[in-house]
Amino acid sequence: MFPYQYTSAIIGIILGLIIFFLIKHDRLHVKFAFFWFIIAVAVIFLGVFPKFFDKIGNFLGVSYPPVLLLVLALSLVLLKLLRTDIERSKLEQRIKELTQRMAYLEGIIESKEHEKQ
């Protein structure tokens, strides 16, 4: 293995360890960690076998295969951002519904207290 292969593999291993640490300390939910573990494994794999991605790029007709890696990485980041926005939108809607429900229940409690007086 060449030095750049070690670097890529070490980055993947460190990423995997960070993900494991975040899960262990309840900073990252397991369902979200799965995506990041796949990324860590891919980084390790491409670090150990860099020619594999060159072959894929050549097969797809990409003249400079590292560009394919950057496009793929950017696409994954954009998909992750889209998923995050969708989740955030769902949470905001749920918060709005719960706030309205809480206000309704508080109104009922206040009306019951006024009836007692």
Secondary structure, DSSP 8 states (H G I E B T S, - for coil): --HHHHHHHHHHHHHHHHHHHHHHTTSS-HHHHHHHHHHHHHHHHHHH-HHHHHHHHHHTT-SSHHHHHHHHHHHHHHHHHHHHHHHHHHHHHHHHHHHHHHHHHHHHHHHHHHHH-
